[in-house]
């Protein structure tokens, strides 16, 4: 997806995700921008799991990093959207514009890595992404993943984003159900530790 279109999604606070099978899902832009009160409790609960330096993969406008820093937890956001990184920095969050598979600061030394908001789907290969997240954290560290309670298994799909009349090219994405996370964890050298269910959303903490 182009940076210009992502800017339009965040600036217009509206966007849709279209799938190759004809499906349309509204993007939760208000949540990403921190305007969804139902999101605040989940963010606070996940932040409570983080006791050391944390990297947020696909941080968007940086709401998680902001909360962690306010709690005195060193944190860094990573996103490939320049507009998202600007928004994160504007709110005082530390963020870098980078592909999550590119070289990142502190590799292997983070206490926690976070994949919220369906970001386990980045690249359309959850197994690869979870291995990447596992490699970022230290032994005894954790990877925190939000899964999709509405599906079973792993759904891989081609998607594109539409906003204010503009549309992106197709790109690969994936969704992961709770029932699939244990097998994915094993492949990445991780073990499920605990689960959070709040407001219809499900997060799982995986121990390295």
Secondary structure, 3 states (H helix, E strand, C coil): CCHHHHHHHHHHCCCEEEECCCCEEECCHHHHCCCCHHHHHHHHHHHHHCCCCEEEECCCCCHHHHHHHHCCCCEEEEECCHHHHHHHHHCCCCEEECCCCCCCCCCCCEEEEEECCCHHHHHHCHHHHHHHHHHHEEEEEEEEEEECCCCCCEEEEEEEEEECCEECCCEEEEEECHHHHHHHHHHCCCEEEEEEEECCEEEEEEEC
